[in-house]
Amino acid sequence: MRSAKGMIRVCLTADPTNFPKCVDDRDAITRSLPASSPVTRFDDLGQGDYAIAVIHDENGNARLDTLAGIPREGFGFSRNPRIVFGPPRFAAAAFTLNGAAEKQQVMMHYIF
């Protein structure tokens, strides 16, 4: 995190077609956390493949601000896949939960 301003928006999904936005995924779990405390926990998840998308909403407007399609705020994904053009595919960010606790540390990217 480059600052403690704003909010962290987190989305956890098991649906590849709705990653990373989670807009039409009624089973997605979304969280908003103060940027000063960017840690959360997901309890009682079933076994399967999941992916996490995170944005650092520094100005608190509940969306990722962009300029010509390029993010102006921080973003990151589970498994920290390489970012080239656009968000990674679900498969690149997916991790398998098989009953044991799984910890994901997401590296944030800031372009501007």
PyMOL commands that place a pseudoatom at each C-alpha (Angstrom):
pseudoatom trace, name=CA, resn=MET, resi=1, chain=A, elem=C, hetatm=0, pos=[0.000, 0.000, 0.000]
pseudoatom trace, name=CA, resn=ARG, resi=2, chain=A, elem=C, hetatm=0, pos=[1.409, 3.359, -0.911]
pseudoatom trace, name=CA, resn=SER, resi=3, chain=A, elem=C, hetatm=0, pos=[-0.832, 5.166, 1.567]
pseudoatom trace, name=CA, resn=ALA, resi=4, chain=A, elem=C, hetatm=0, pos=[-3.410, 4.575, 4.288]
pseudoatom trace, name=CA, resn=LYS, resi=5, chain=A, elem=C, hetatm=0, pos=[-5.928, 6.861, 2.542]
pseudoatom trace, name=CA, resn=GLY, resi=6, chain=A, elem=C, hetatm=0, pos=[-9.292, 5.588, 1.345]
pseudoatom trace, name=CA, resn=MET, resi=7, chain=A, elem=C, hetatm=0, pos=[-10.605, 2.051, 1.239]
pseudoatom trace, name=CA, resn=ILE, resi=8, chain=A, elem=C, hetatm=0, pos=[-9.491, -1.371, 0.103]
pseudoatom trace, name=CA, resn=ARG, resi=9, chain=A, elem=C, hetatm=0, pos=[-12.129, -3.130, -2.010]
pseudoatom trace, name=CA, resn=VAL, resi=10, chain=A, elem=C, hetatm=0, pos=[-11.806, -6.925, -2.081]
pseudoatom trace, name=CA, resn=CYS, resi=11, chain=A, elem=C, hetatm=0, pos=[-13.700, -9.439, -4.180]
pseudoatom trace, name=CA, resn=LEU, resi=12, chain=A, elem=C, hetatm=0, pos=[-13.375, -13.213, -3.793]
pseudoatom trace, name=CA, resn=THR, resi=13, chain=A, elem=C, hetatm=0, pos=[-15.043, -15.384, -6.430]
pseudoatom trace, name=CA, resn=ALA, resi=14, chain=A, elem=C, hetatm=0, pos=[-15.120, -18.941, -7.696]
pseudoatom trace, name=CA, resn=ASP, resi=15, chain=A, elem=C, hetatm=0, pos=[-16.728, -17.890, -10.998]
pseudoatom trace, name=CA, resn=PRO, resi=16, chain=A, elem=C, hetatm=0, pos=[-14.208, -17.401, -13.837]
pseudoatom trace, name=CA, resn=THR, resi=17, chain=A, elem=C, hetatm=0, pos=[-16.754, -15.523, -15.986]
pseudoatom trace, name=CA, resn=ASN, resi=18, chain=A, elem=C, hetatm=0, pos=[-17.187, -12.811, -13.343]
pseudoatom trace, name=CA, resn=PHE, resi=19, chain=A, elem=C, hetatm=0, pos=[-13.537, -12.318, -12.443]
pseudoatom trace, name=CA, resn=PRO, resi=20, chain=A, elem=C, hetatm=0, pos=[-12.229, -9.757, -11.616]
pseudoatom trace, name=CA, resn=LYS, resi=21, chain=A, elem=C, hetatm=0, pos=[-15.298, -7.511, -11.327]
pseudoatom trace, name=CA, resn=CYS, resi=22, chain=A, elem=C, hetatm=0, pos=[-17.674, -9.919, -9.516]
pseudoatom trace, name=CA, resn=VAL, resi=23, chain=A, elem=C, hetatm=0, pos=[-20.593, -7.793, -10.746]
pseudoatom trace, name=CA, resn=ASP, resi=24, chain=A, elem=C, hetatm=0, pos=[-23.035, -10.556, -11.732]
pseudoatom trace, name=CA, resn=ASP, resi=25, chain=A, elem=C, hetatm=0, pos=[-21.784, -13.144, -9.251]
pseudoatom trace, name=CA, resn=ARG, resi=26, chain=A, elem=C, hetatm=0, pos=[-24.306, -13.508, -6.448]
pseudoatom trace, name=CA, resn=ASP, resi=27, chain=A, elem=C, hetatm=0, pos=[-21.951, -15.918, -4.651]
pseudoatom trace, name=CA, resn=ALA, resi=28, chain=A, elem=C, hetatm=0, pos=[-18.970, -13.538, -4.698]
pseudoatom trace, name=CA, resn=ILE, resi=29, chain=A, elem=C, hetatm=0, pos=[-17.821, -12.216, -1.357]
pseudoatom trace, name=CA, resn=THR, resi=30, chain=A, elem=C, hetatm=0, pos=[-16.973, -8.523, -1.359]
pseudoatom trace, name=CA, resn=ARG, resi=31, chain=A, elem=C, hetatm=0, pos=[-15.448, -6.481, 1.413]
pseudoatom trace, name=CA, resn=SER, resi=32, chain=A, elem=C, hetatm=0, pos=[-14.562, -2.846, 1.987]
pseudoatom trace, name=CA, resn=LEU, resi=33, chain=A, elem=C, hetatm=0, pos=[-11.784, -2.255, 4.491]
pseudoatom trace, name=CA, resn=PRO, resi=34, chain=A, elem=C, hetatm=0, pos=[-10.036, 0.880, 5.694]
pseudoatom trace, name=CA, resn=ALA, resi=35, chain=A, elem=C, hetatm=0, pos=[-6.732, 1.208, 3.835]
pseudoatom trace, name=CA, resn=SER, resi=36, chain=A, elem=C, hetatm=0, pos=[-5.076, 1.633, 7.215]
pseudoatom trace, name=CA, resn=SER, resi=37, chain=A, elem=C, hetatm=0, pos=[-6.044, -1.998, 8.090]
pseudoatom trace, name=CA, resn=PRO, resi=38, chain=A, elem=C, hetatm=0, pos=[-5.855, -3.962, 4.820]
pseudoatom trace, name=CA, resn=VAL, resi=39, chain=A, elem=C, hetatm=0, pos=[-6.260, -7.485, 6.223]
pseudoatom trace, name=CA, resn=THR, resi=40, chain=A, elem=C, hetatm=0, pos=[-9.369, -9.645, 5.994]
pseudoatom trace, name=CA, resn=ARG, resi=41, chain=A, elem=C, hetatm=0, pos=[-10.387, -13.239, 6.474]
pseudoatom trace, name=CA, resn=PHE, resi=42, chain=A, elem=C, hetatm=0, pos=[-12.888, -15.419, 4.655]
pseudoatom trace, name=CA, resn=ASP, resi=43, chain=A, elem=C, hetatm=0, pos=[-14.357, -18.119, 6.893]
pseudoatom trace, name=CA, resn=ASP, resi=44, chain=A, elem=C, hetatm=0, pos=[-16.383, -21.211, 5.973]
pseudoatom trace, name=CA, resn=LEU, resi=45, chain=A, elem=C, hetatm=0, pos=[-15.430, -21.377, 2.296]
pseudoatom trace, name=CA, resn=GLY, resi=46, chain=A, elem=C, hetatm=0, pos=[-16.086, -24.664, 0.541]
pseudoatom trace, name=CA, resn=GLN, resi=47, chain=A, elem=C, hetatm=0, pos=[-13.403, -26.572, -1.295]
pseudoatom trace, name=CA, resn=GLY, resi=48, chain=A, elem=C, hetatm=0, pos=[-12.646, -25.374, -4.805]
pseudoatom trace, name=CA, resn=ASP, resi=49, chain=A, elem=C, hetatm=0, pos=[-10.831, -22.802, -6.895]
pseudoatom trace, name=CA, resn=TYR, resi=50, chain=A, elem=C, hetatm=0, pos=[-11.069, -19.134, -5.950]
pseudoatom trace, name=CA, resn=ALA, resi=51, chain=A, elem=C, hetatm=0, pos=[-9.504, -15.877, -7.093]
pseudoatom trace, name=CA, resn=ILE, resi=52, chain=A, elem=C, hetatm=0, pos=[-9.228, -12.524, -5.339]
pseudoatom trace, name=CA, resn=ALA, resi=53, chain=A, elem=C, hetatm=0, pos=[-9.205, -9.061, -6.899]
pseudoatom trace, name=CA, resn=VAL, resi=54, chain=A, elem=C, hetatm=0, pos=[-8.233, -6.008, -4.815]
pseudoatom trace, name=CA, resn=ILE, resi=55, chain=A, elem=C, hetatm=0, pos=[-8.335, -2.282, -5.519]
pseudoatom trace, name=CA, resn=HIS, resi=56, chain=A, elem=C, hetatm=0, pos=[-7.019, 0.567, -3.382]
pseudoatom trace, name=CA, resn=ASP, resi=57, chain=A, elem=C, hetatm=0, pos=[-9.828, 3.093, -3.670]
pseudoatom trace, name=CA, resn=GLU, resi=58, chain=A, elem=C, hetatm=0, pos=[-7.774, 6.030, -2.411]
pseudoatom trace, name=CA, resn=ASN, resi=59, chain=A, elem=C, hetatm=0, pos=[-10.464, 8.663, -2.997]
pseudoatom trace, name=CA, resn=GLY, resi=60, chain=A, elem=C, hetatm=0, pos=[-13.310, 6.530, -1.606]
pseudoatom trace, name=CA, resn=ASN, resi=61, chain=A, elem=C, hetatm=0, pos=[-15.609, 6.733, -4.639]
pseudoatom trace, name=CA, resn=ALA, resi=62, chain=A, elem=C, hetatm=0, pos=[-16.262, 2.930, -4.637]
pseudoatom trace, name=CA, resn=ARG, resi=63, chain=A, elem=C, hetatm=0, pos=[-14.642, 2.268, -8.020]
pseudoatom trace, name=CA, resn=LEU, resi=64, chain=A, elem=C, hetatm=0, pos=[-11.258, 1.921, -9.689]
pseudoatom trace, name=CA, resn=ASP, resi=65, chain=A, elem=C, hetatm=0, pos=[-10.429, 5.236, -11.344]
pseudoatom trace, name=CA, resn=THR, resi=66, chain=A, elem=C, hetatm=0, pos=[-8.767, 5.012, -14.754]
pseudoatom trace, name=CA, resn=LEU, resi=67, chain=A, elem=C, hetatm=0, pos=[-7.286, 7.334, -17.352]
pseudoatom trace, name=CA, resn=ALA, resi=68, chain=A, elem=C, hetatm=0, pos=[-7.646, 6.041, -20.912]
pseudoatom trace, name=CA, resn=GLY, resi=69, chain=A, elem=C, hetatm=0, pos=[-8.268, 2.577, -19.431]
pseudoatom trace, name=CA, resn=ILE, resi=70, chain=A, elem=C, hetatm=0, pos=[-5.121, 2.653, -17.289]
pseudoatom trace, name=CA, resn=PRO, resi=71, chain=A, elem=C, hetatm=0, pos=[-5.749, 2.349, -13.521]
pseudoatom trace, name=CA, resn=ARG, resi=72, chain=A, elem=C, hetatm=0, pos=[-4.962, 5.494, -11.540]
pseudoatom trace, name=CA, resn=GLU, resi=73, chain=A, elem=C, hetatm=0, pos=[-5.371, 3.647, -8.238]
pseudoatom trace, name=CA, resn=GLY, resi=74, chain=A, elem=C, hetatm=0, pos=[-3.735, 0.522, -6.875]
pseudoatom trace, name=CA, resn=PHE, resi=75, chain=A, elem=C, hetatm=0, pos=[-4.818, -2.974, -7.834]
pseudoatom trace, name=CA, resn=GLY, resi=76, chain=A, elem=C, hetatm=0, pos=[-3.722, -6.548, -7.211]
pseudoatom trace, name=CA, resn=PHE, resi=77, chain=A, elem=C, hetatm=0, pos=[-4.743, -10.192, -7.508]
pseudoatom trace, name=CA, resn=SER, resi=78, chain=A, elem=C, hetatm=0, pos=[-4.298, -13.430, -5.634]
pseudoatom trace, name=CA, resn=ARG, resi=79, chain=A, elem=C, hetatm=0, pos=[-1.167, -15.391, -6.567]
pseudoatom trace, name=CA, resn=ASN, resi=80, chain=A, elem=C, hetatm=0, pos=[0.296, -12.075, -7.831]
pseudoatom trace, name=CA, resn=PRO, resi=81, chain=A, elem=C, hetatm=0, pos=[0.233, -12.927, -11.555]
pseudoatom trace, name=CA, resn=ARG, resi=82, chain=A, elem=C, hetatm=0, pos=[2.269, -10.911, -14.020]
pseudoatom trace, name=CA, resn=ILE, resi=83, chain=A, elem=C, hetatm=0, pos=[0.305, -7.909, -15.283]
pseudoatom trace, name=CA, resn=VAL, resi=84, chain=A, elem=C, hetatm=0, pos=[0.725, -7.124, -18.978]
pseudoatom trace, name=CA, resn=PHE, resi=85, chain=A, elem=C, hetatm=0, pos=[-2.333, -5.530, -20.623]
pseudoatom trace, name=CA, resn=GLY, resi=86, chain=A, elem=C, hetatm=0, pos=[-5.538, -5.663, -18.630]
pseudoatom trace, name=CA, resn=PRO, resi=87, chain=A, elem=C, hetatm=0, pos=[-6.408, -7.871, -15.695]
pseudoatom trace, name=CA, resn=PRO, resi=88, chain=A, elem=C, hetatm=0, pos=[-5.219, -11.478, -15.541]
pseudoatom trace, name=CA, resn=ARG, resi=89, chain=A, elem=C, hetatm=0, pos=[-7.475, -14.381, -16.358]
pseudoatom trace, name=CA, resn=PHE, resi=90, chain=A, elem=C, hetatm=0, pos=[-9.106, -16.299, -13.529]
pseudoatom trace, name=CA, resn=ALA, resi=91, chain=A, elem=C, hetatm=0, pos=[-6.709, -19.226, -14.030]
pseudoatom trace, name=CA, resn=ALA, resi=92, chain=A, elem=C, hetatm=0, pos=[-3.678, -16.983, -13.430]
pseudoatom trace, name=CA, resn=ALA, resi=93, chain=A, elem=C, hetatm=0, pos=[-5.033, -15.687, -10.108]
pseudoatom trace, name=CA, resn=ALA, resi=94, chain=A, elem=C, hetatm=0, pos=[-6.836, -18.840, -8.935]
pseudoatom trace, name=CA, resn=PHE, resi=95, chain=A, elem=C, hetatm=0, pos=[-5.785, -20.837, -5.912]
pseudoatom trace, name=CA, resn=THR, resi=96, chain=A, elem=C, hetatm=0, pos=[-7.242, -24.125, -4.713]
pseudoatom trace, name=CA, resn=LEU, resi=97, chain=A, elem=C, hetatm=0, pos=[-8.785, -24.407, -1.290]
pseudoatom trace, name=CA, resn=ASN, resi=98, chain=A, elem=C, hetatm=0, pos=[-8.909, -28.020, -0.170]
pseudoatom trace, name=CA, resn=GLY, resi=99, chain=A, elem=C, hetatm=0, pos=[-9.799, -27.810, 3.492]
pseudoatom trace, name=CA, resn=ALA, resi=100, chain=A, elem=C, hetatm=0, pos=[-6.566, -26.424, 4.908]
pseudoatom trace, name=CA, resn=ALA, resi=101, chain=A, elem=C, hetatm=0, pos=[-6.188, -22.729, 5.639]
pseudoatom trace, name=CA, resn=GLU, resi=102, chain=A, elem=C, hetatm=0, pos=[-4.835, -20.785, 2.667]
pseudoatom trace, name=CA, resn=LYS, resi=103, chain=A, elem=C, hetatm=0, pos=[-3.117, -17.426, 3.022]
pseudoatom trace, name=CA, resn=GLN, resi=104, chain=A, elem=C, hetatm=0, pos=[-2.890, -15.024, 0.105]
pseudoatom trace, name=CA, resn=GLN, resi=105, chain=A, elem=C, hetatm=0, pos=[-0.708, -11.930, 0.235]
pseudoatom trace, name=CA, resn=VAL, resi=106, chain=A, elem=C, hetatm=0, pos=[-1.617, -9.605, -2.626]
pseudoatom trace, name=CA, resn=MET, resi=107, chain=A, elem=C, hetatm=0, pos=[1.037, -7.296, -4.031]
pseudoatom trace, name=CA, resn=MET, resi=108, chain=A, elem=C, hetatm=0, pos=[-0.447, -3.951, -5.054]
pseudoatom trace, name=CA, resn=HIS, resi=109, chain=A, elem=C, hetatm=0, pos=[0.458, -2.299, -8.373]
pseudoatom trace, name=CA, resn=TYR, resi=110, chain=A, elem=C, hetatm=0, pos=[0.439, 1.470, -8.882]
pseudoatom trace, name=CA, resn=ILE, resi=111, chain=A, elem=C, hetatm=0, pos=[0.961, 2.833, -12.383]
pseudoatom trace, name=CA, resn=PHE, resi=112, chain=A, elem=C, hetatm=0, pos=[0.516, 6.560, -11.678]
for i in range(1, 112): cmd.bond("trace and resi %d" % i, "trace and resi %d" % (i + 1))
show_as sticks, trace
zoom trace
